[in-house]
Amino acid sequence: MDIYVRFLYEFWSVFFNGIITILTGIINGLLAIFNFKEYANIITEYKNEFAGAQWLFVALAVLFVVIILGLIILIIWFMIKKYIRFRKTLVEQESMLEEVAELNKKVTDLVQEKQKILAMKVSQLGLKPGEEETEEENKEEIITDNVRFSKLNSIDLIYKDYKLANYNNTFTLEELVELFRNFAASKLGLYYTSEMIRLFISSLASTKLVILQGISGTGKTSLAYAWGKFIKNDAIIASVQPSWRDRTELFGYFNEFTKKFNETEVLKKMYEAGYNDDVYVTVLDEMNISRVEYYFAEMLSILEMPSRDEWLIELVPSVWDTDPKRLKNGKLVIPGNMWYIGTINNDDSTFAVTDKVYDRAMPIDINDKGKIFTPTDTPAMNINNTYLENLFKTAIEKNKMSDKMKDQIEKMDNYVIQHFRIAFGNRIVKHMNDFVPVYVECGGAEVDGVDYFIARKILRKFEQLNLSYIRDEIDGFIKFLDDEFGKEHFNESKEYLLRLKKMA
């Protein structure tokens, strides 16, 4: 054993002697460079041998050493200061953690006190805490501290014994146009042309996101509001704010401190829509006052999924026993019976809407106020979503675009690619194949539906080009449209092209 101890002493001595040598060297080095007496002795030794000009170099040598020493002192000072600040931050963090723990303890005490009070109330009703709920109590559930979705849980209670309602709808799409138009005028004093309502309903058939754009005061929000009143299911108005930066503005967020989910009215309506077969509308009022891609990007991707079973959005990463019934593994199914209608004012106070949004939406321009007419008194009506979507599906199958129209569109596409270097993808083709047949079923002409769609979804892309560069090409394109579709048709596209030419 003595031999091993001697070995360990000698072995470790090598290591620690090295450490001591390093530290001694550093200390001796610092003492050496700060040995001002030695500097003075050297200068005194040589001062009688220096001529006048040489003293200038002596001063430079002294200044160099002073600067180096100053830098060393400064570095040491900053290191000490940084350590003090770091230590202070750690102390503050520890203090905050202790304060949070104390607050959590107080919250726990308050919750226990609350449960005692609730137990006393239950006892006053002649029951014992923990006793089975009666039928009367099922109507009013006592919300406990471990429920994080209070609004969604209340929807579960309301729809506990709900059975899907069949409204026995019998209207056609063409009749729906006039029913809605007359309702808006007779009940709300809002006047729209049949063409505007036809475009609106056709847009609902082609996509879940409809954009109503134009100058302020032309009734964009009113149209979405009137649709909600007409279907006896008021639209949820979400007034977009400049501060909207992510999806939490629409859906809410989980508060880690309170352990509650801050639910929005939009989320509540989405959850409710999953229980029934009514038609729902969410209005994103002034949607471009913030960047749409910030707060609606996830929804844009989800609504593109071909199967509605994939329309899922994660609200929370974990699962609680008290979570709402229709929340599966923390994910909510986006309801297929809800549409999203955004309103846009194109002015200096708003952001430009990007292609990513426009390609997934159907824009409708509202720049003129509707003319007053004498309407037929028309009441609001409940509409089954399945009935409405079956009307859309039937119209799409029945009124497929003619081969002649497809050939003309292909020629136009080739012309636009050749002269303007712009093409449109499969998503836009699908939207057009849904929009135009429903437009026809609503009472419009196929060529007019194609004209409006191309003007709003394809020619709109010309605004991204250098208008002065394409100005001379516009006249040739208008002549192509006259030759291919006839001078009496494609007026929307021609008017749009002429406006672009004036802007160039």
C-alpha positions in Angstrom: 0.0 0.0 0.0 2.9 2.4 0.9 4.3 1.8 -2.6 1.0 2.7 -4.2 0.7 5.9 -2.1 4.3 6.9 -3.1 3.5 6.2 -6.7 0.2 8.2 -6.6 2.1 11.1 -4.9 4.8 11.2 -7.6 2.4 10.6 -10.4 0.0 13.4 -9.4 2.9 15.7 -8.5 3.8 15.9 -12.2 0.3 17.1 -13.0 -0.1 19.6 -10.2 3.5 20.9 -10.5 2.6 21.7 -14.1 -0.5 23.6 -12.9 1.5 25.5 -10.3 4.1 26.3 -12.9 1.4 27.7 -15.2 -0.2 29.8 -12.5 3.2 31.0 -11.2 4.3 31.9 -14.7 1.1 33.9 -15.2 1.5 35.7 -11.9 5.2 36.3 -12.4 4.5 37.5 -16.0 1.9 40.0 -14.8 4.2 41.3 -12.0 7.0 41.6 -14.6 5.0 43.6 -17.1 3.6 45.9 -14.4 7.1 46.4 -12.8 7.2 50.2 -13.3 10.3 50.5 -11.0 12.3 48.4 -13.5 11.1 50.6 -16.4 12.2 53.7 -14.5 15.7 52.2 -13.7 16.3 51.3 -17.3 15.4 54.8 -18.5 17.6 56.3 -15.7 20.5 54.1 -16.8 20.4 55.3 -20.4 19.2 58.9 -20.0 22.7 60.4 -20.2 23.4 58.6 -23.5 20.3 59.8 -25.4 20.6 62.7 -27.8 17.7 65.1 -28.3 16.0 63.2 -31.2 16.4 59.9 -29.5 14.1 61.0 -26.6 11.2 61.0 -29.2 11.7 57.3 -29.8 12.0 56.7 -26.0 8.6 58.5 -25.6 7.1 56.3 -28.4 8.4 53.1 -26.7 7.0 54.2 -23.3 3.6 55.1 -25.0 3.5 51.6 -26.7 4.0 49.9 -23.3 1.4 52.1 -21.6 -1.2 51.3 -24.4 -0.6 47.6 -24.0 -0.9 47.8 -20.3 -4.1 49.8 -20.6 -5.6 47.2 -22.9 -4.7 44.4 -20.5 -6.3 46.3 -17.6 -9.4 47.0 -19.8 -9.8 43.3 -20.7 -9.5 42.3 -17.1 -12.1 44.9 -16.2 -14.5 43.8 -18.8 -14.2 40.1 -17.8 -14.9 41.0 -14.2 -17.8 43.2 -15.2 -19.3 40.4 -17.4 -18.9 37.9 -14.6 -20.7 40.2 -12.2 -23.6 40.8 -14.7 -23.8 37.0 -15.4 -23.9 36.3 -11.7 -26.6 38.9 -11.1 -28.7 37.4 -13.9 -28.4 33.9 -12.3 -29.5 35.4 -8.9 -32.5 37.2 -10.5 -33.5 34.0 -12.4 -33.3 32.0 -9.1 -35.4 34.7 -7.4 -38.0 34.6 -10.2 -38.2 30.8 -10.0 -38.8 31.0 -6.3 -41.5 33.7 -6.9 -43.2 31.5 -9.5 -43.1 28.5 -7.2 -44.6 30.6 -4.5 -47.4 31.9 -6.8 -48.1 28.3 -8.0 -48.4 27.3 -4.4 -50.9 30.1 -3.8 -52.9 29.1 -7.0 -53.0 25.5 -5.7 -54.3 26.7 -2.3 -56.9 28.9 -4.0 -58.0 25.9 -6.2 -58.4 23.7 -3.1 -60.4 26.5 -1.4 -62.6 26.7 -4.5 -63.2 22.9 -4.5 -64.2 23.1 -0.8 -66.7 25.9 -1.6 -68.1 23.9 -4.6 -68.4 20.8 -2.3 -70.4 22.9 0.2 -72.7 24.1 -2.6 -73.2 20.5 -3.7 -74.0 19.5 -0.1 -76.6 22.2 0.2 -78.4 20.6 -2.8 -78.8 17.4 -0.7 -75.9 15.5 -2.4 -72.6 14.3 -1.3 -69.4 15.3 -3.2 -68.6 12.5 -5.7 -72.2 11.3 -5.9 -73.5 10.4 -9.4 -74.9 13.4 -11.3 -78.6 13.7 -11.8 -80.2 14.4 -15.1 -80.7 18.0 -14.0 -77.1 18.4 -13.1 -76.0 17.2 -16.5 -77.4 20.4 -17.9 -75.0 22.5 -15.8 -71.5 21.0 -15.4 -69.2 22.3 -12.7 -66.0 23.4 -14.5 -63.0 22.1 -12.5 -59.5 23.4 -12.5 -58.2 20.7 -14.9 -60.4 21.8 -17.8 -58.4 23.8 -20.2 -60.9 24.3 -23.1 -63.9 25.8 -21.3 -65.6 27.2 -24.4 -65.2 24.0 -26.4 -66.4 21.9 -23.5 -69.5 24.0 -23.2 -70.2 23.2 -26.9 -70.0 19.5 -26.0 -72.6 20.0 -23.4 -74.9 21.9 -25.7 -74.7 19.3 -28.5 -74.7 16.3 -26.2 -78.0 15.0 -27.5 -78.1 16.9 -30.8 -79.3 15.2 -33.9 -78.5 16.5 -37.4 -81.4 18.7 -38.7 -82.7 18.1 -42.2 -84.1 21.4 -43.6 -85.6 19.7 -46.7 -84.1 22.3 -49.1 -85.4 22.2 -52.6 -84.0 25.3 -54.3 -81.8 25.3 -57.4 -78.6 27.4 -57.6 -80.3 29.8 -60.0 -83.1 30.2 -57.5 -80.6 30.6 -54.6 -79.1 33.6 -56.4 -82.4 35.4 -56.5 -83.5 34.3 -53.0 -80.3 35.7 -51.5 -80.4 38.9 -53.5 -84.0 39.6 -52.6 -83.4 38.8 -48.9 -80.5 41.2 -48.7 -82.6 44.0 -50.3 -85.9 43.4 -48.5 -84.6 42.6 -45.0 -81.2 44.4 -44.8 -81.5 47.2 -47.4 -78.4 45.9 -49.2 -78.6 45.9 -53.0 -76.6 43.7 -55.2 -76.8 42.7 -58.8 -77.7 39.2 -59.8 -74.3 39.0 -61.4 -72.5 39.8 -58.1 -74.4 37.1 -56.2 -73.8 34.6 -59.1 -70.0 35.3 -58.8 -70.2 35.0 -55.0 -71.9 31.6 -55.0 -69.7 30.3 -57.8 -66.7 31.3 -55.7 -68.0 29.3 -52.7 -68.1 26.3 -55.0 -64.5 26.6 -56.2 -62.6 27.3 -52.9 -63.0 27.7 -49.2 -61.3 31.2 -49.2 -63.1 34.0 -51.0 -61.6 37.5 -51.2 -63.8 40.5 -51.6 -61.7 43.5 -52.8 -62.2 47.0 -53.9 -62.5 50.6 -52.7 -63.9 51.3 -49.3 -67.6 51.6 -48.8 -68.9 49.4 -51.6 -70.3 46.7 -49.3 -67.6 44.0 -49.1 -68.1 43.2 -45.5 -71.9 43.7 -45.8 -72.1 41.0 -48.4 -70.5 38.4 -46.1 -72.6 39.7 -43.2 -75.8 39.4 -45.3 -74.9 35.8 -46.3 -74.7 34.9 -42.7 -78.1 36.4 -41.9 -79.6 34.7 -45.0 -78.5 31.2 -43.9 -79.6 31.9 -40.2 -76.1 31.5 -39.0 -74.4 34.8 -38.3 -70.9 35.2 -39.7 -68.0 35.4 -37.2 -66.3 38.7 -37.9 -62.5 38.5 -37.1 -61.2 42.1 -37.4 -57.6 41.6 -38.5 -55.1 43.8 -36.6 -51.6 45.1 -37.7 -50.1 43.1 -34.8 -51.2 39.7 -36.1 -48.1 37.7 -36.7 -49.1 34.0 -36.3 -52.1 31.6 -36.2 -52.7 32.2 -32.4 -54.6 35.3 -33.4 -57.2 33.0 -35.0 -57.2 29.9 -32.8 -55.8 31.1 -29.5 -53.0 29.6 -27.4 -52.2 27.5 -24.4 -51.2 29.6 -21.4 -48.4 27.7 -19.5 -48.9 29.7 -16.4 -52.7 29.3 -15.9 -52.8 25.9 -17.7 -55.8 27.2 -19.7 -56.2 27.5 -23.5 -57.2 31.0 -24.5 -59.9 30.2 -27.0 -61.1 32.6 -29.7 -64.6 33.0 -31.0 -63.4 31.7 -34.4 -62.1 28.5 -32.8 -65.4 28.1 -30.9 -67.4 28.4 -34.1 -65.1 25.9 -35.9 -65.6 23.4 -33.2 -69.4 24.0 -33.2 -69.5 23.5 -37.0 -68.1 20.0 -36.6 -71.3 19.0 -34.8 -73.9 19.9 -37.4 -74.6 20.3 -41.1 -75.2 24.0 -41.3 -73.2 26.5 -43.4 -70.7 28.6 -41.5 -68.9 31.8 -42.4 -65.8 33.4 -40.9 -65.1 36.9 -42.1 -61.5 38.1 -42.1 -62.2 41.8 -42.1 -59.4 43.9 -43.7 -57.4 40.8 -44.0 -54.3 42.5 -45.6 -53.9 45.1 -42.8 -51.3 42.5 -41.7 -49.5 40.0 -43.9 -51.9 37.1 -44.6 -49.0 34.7 -44.8 -48.2 35.3 -41.1 -51.5 34.3 -39.5 -53.3 32.2 -42.2 -50.4 30.3 -43.8 -51.2 27.0 -42.1 -54.9 27.2 -43.1 -53.9 27.9 -46.7 -51.9 24.6 -46.7 -54.5 22.6 -44.9 -57.4 23.6 -47.1 -55.3 22.4 -50.1 -55.3 18.8 -48.9 -57.4 16.6 -51.2 -59.0 14.6 -48.3 -60.9 16.4 -45.6 -59.7 13.8 -43.2 -56.3 15.5 -43.5 -57.7 18.9 -42.5 -56.2 18.8 -39.1 -54.6 21.5 -37.0 -52.7 20.9 -33.8 -53.9 23.0 -30.9 -51.9 21.3 -28.0 -49.1 18.7 -28.1 -50.5 16.7 -25.2 -53.8 15.0 -24.3 -55.8 15.6 -21.1 -58.8 13.4 -20.0 -60.9 16.5 -19.8 -60.2 17.7 -23.4 -63.2 18.3 -25.7 -64.7 15.2 -27.3 -64.0 16.3 -30.9 -60.3 17.0 -30.2 -58.3 14.0 -31.2 -54.8 13.8 -29.9 -54.7 17.5 -29.4 -55.8 18.1 -33.0 -58.9 19.8 -34.3 -60.6 18.7 -37.6 -61.1 21.9 -39.7 -64.8 21.7 -40.6 -65.7 21.3 -44.3 -68.9 23.4 -43.8 -67.1 26.6 -43.0 -66.0 29.2 -45.5 -63.5 32.0 -45.0 -64.3 35.4 -46.6 -61.6 38.0 -46.6 -62.2 41.7 -47.3 -59.4 43.8 -48.8 -59.0 47.5 -49.2 -56.2 48.3 -51.7 -54.6 51.4 -50.2 -51.3 52.6 -48.8 -52.1 51.4 -45.2 -52.3 47.7 -46.2 -49.9 45.0 -47.5 -50.0 43.6 -51.0 -51.5 40.1 -51.1 -49.1 37.6 -52.6 -49.6 35.1 -55.3 -49.5 32.3 -52.7 -52.8 33.6 -51.3 -54.5 34.7 -54.5 -53.8 31.3 -56.2 -55.6 29.5 -53.4 -58.5 32.0 -53.2 -61.2 33.4 -55.5 -61.1 37.2 -55.7 -64.2 39.2 -56.4 -64.0 42.9 -57.3 -66.6 45.1 -55.7 -66.1 48.6 -56.9 -69.7 49.8 -57.6 -72.6 50.1 -55.3 -75.7 48.1 -56.3 -78.6 49.9 -57.8 -81.8 50.1 -55.8 -84.6 47.9 -57.0 -88.0 46.7 -55.7 -87.3 43.3 -54.1 -89.7 40.4 -53.3 -90.0 40.1 -49.6 -87.9 37.0 -48.9 -87.2 35.4 -45.4 -84.0 33.9 -44.2 -83.6 30.2 -44.6 -81.7 27.3 -43.1 -79.4 25.5 -45.5 -77.9 22.1 -45.2 -74.3 22.1 -46.1 -74.5 18.7 -47.7 -77.4 19.9 -49.9 -75.5 23.0 -51.0 -72.3 21.0 -51.8 -74.3 18.4 -53.7 -75.7 21.2 -55.8 -72.2 22.3 -56.5 -71.0 18.8 -57.3 -74.0 18.2 -59.6 -73.4 21.5 -61.5 -69.7 20.7 -62.0 -70.6 17.3 -63.5 -73.4 18.6 -65.6 -71.8 21.8 -67.0 -68.3 20.7 -67.8 -66.6 23.2 -70.0 -67.0 22.5 -73.7 -64.1 21.1 -75.8 -64.2 24.3 -77.9 -63.8 26.5 -74.8 -60.9 24.3 -73.5 -59.1 24.6 -76.9 -59.6 28.4 -76.8 -58.2 28.6 -73.3 -55.2 26.5 -74.3 -54.5 28.9 -77.2 -54.8 31.8 -74.9 -52.5 30.2 -72.4 -49.9 29.6 -75.2 -50.2 33.2 -76.3 -49.7 34.5 -72.7 -46.6 32.3 -72.2 -45.1 33.4 -75.5 -45.7 37.2 -75.1 -45.8 37.7 -71.4 -43.8 34.8 -69.9 -46.7 33.9 -67.5 -48.3 30.5 -67.0 -50.9 29.1 -64.6 -50.7 25.8 -62.8 -53.0 22.9 -62.1 -54.5 24.5 -59.0 -55.9 27.4 -61.0 -57.2 25.0 -63.7 -59.0 23.0 -61.0 -60.6 26.2 -59.6 -61.7 27.2 -63.0 -63.2 23.8 -63.7 -65.3 24.2 -60.5 -66.1 27.9 -60.8 -67.3 28.1 -64.4 -69.9 25.1 -64.3 -71.5 26.5 -61.1 -71.5 30.0 -62.6 -73.5 28.5 -65.5 -75.9 26.7 -63.2 -76.5 30.0 -61.4 -77.8 31.5 -64.7 -74.6 32.8 -66.3 -73.0 32.1 -69.7 -69.9 29.9 -69.9 -67.9 32.5 -71.8 -68.6 35.1 -69.2 -67.6 32.9 -66.3 -64.3 32.0 -68.1 -63.8 35.7 -68.8 -64.2 36.8 -65.2 -62.1 33.9 -63.9 -59.2 34.6 -66.3 -59.3 38.4 -65.6 -59.1 37.9 -61.8 -56.9 34.8 -61.5 -54.5 35.0 -64.5 -54.3 38.5 -65.9 -53.9 39.8 -62.4 -50.4 38.4 -62.5 -49.5 41.0 -65.2 -49.3 43.6 -62.3 -46.0 41.9 -61.3 -44.5 42.7 -64.7 -42.8 45.9 -65.9 -45.9 47.6 -67.3 -44.0 49.8 -69.5 -42.3 46.7 -71.0 -45.6 44.9 -71.8 -47.5 48.1 -72.8 -47.0 47.5 -76.5 -48.1 43.8 -76.2 -51.5 44.6 -74.7 -53.1 45.8 -77.9 -52.0 42.6 -79.6 -53.5 40.5 -76.8 -56.8 42.3 -77.0 -56.9 41.7 -80.7 -56.2 38.0 -80.0 -59.2 37.9 -77.6 -61.5 39.5 -80.2 -60.4 37.1 -82.8 -60.7 34.0 -80.6 -63.7 34.7 -78.4 -65.5 37.5 -80.4 -65.6 41.2 -79.9 -68.8 41.0 -77.9 -67.2 38.7 -75.3 -64.3 38.9 -72.7 -65.2 42.4 -71.7 -63.9 41.9 -68.2 -60.5 40.9 -69.5 -60.3 43.7 -72.1 -61.3 46.4 -69.5 -58.6 45.1 -67.2 -56.0 45.1 -69.9 -56.9 48.6 -70.9 -56.6 49.8 -67.2 -53.1 48.2 -67.1 -52.1 50.1 -70.3 -53.2 53.4 -68.8 -51.1 52.7 -65.7 -48.0 51.9 -67.8 
